[in-house]
């Protein structure tokens, strides 16, 4: 199929394609963006059209596939922690002792050093108060894996808070007065 013929067919289909997108999105701007993504994908994969008679079926198949991908990425972005670690300069809490302030500093430091998969689970569970089931849906992993990540994160954080860190590496244990 030549480019002019494809342009003509896409132009014929544009209005119904936009209606398709509008019916599936929350606002007109998202619908336009989705429609543009679909048209772009149609042009990218135009060389796969074998029969000019089947072009409309091909276009709708592309539209469905792009819409599915769009839904997946939107769901994933919705479940991402709002801030994996907000700025690390959390406001000071009034009325806490210097020892508690030091422990909070250590916890913030260790959270920043956690691997991303552990940090996401910890932030979603402890900060955003999501259940293990909700986290498993958000991250696309099993509920038992979420529980494992939380368990392992607690171990890593506990161990890391007892370690002195020099430029992000563990060096020697710090013994708290309560440990002796």
Secondary structure by P-SEA (a helix, b strand, c coil): ccaaaaaaaaaaaaaaaaaaaaaccccaaaaaaaaaaaaaaaaaaccccccccaaaaaaaaaaaaaaaaaaaaaaaaaaccccccccccccccccccaaaaaaaaaaaaaaaaccaaaaaaaaacccccccaaaaaaaacccaaaaaaaaaaaaaaaaaaaacccccccccbbbbccccc
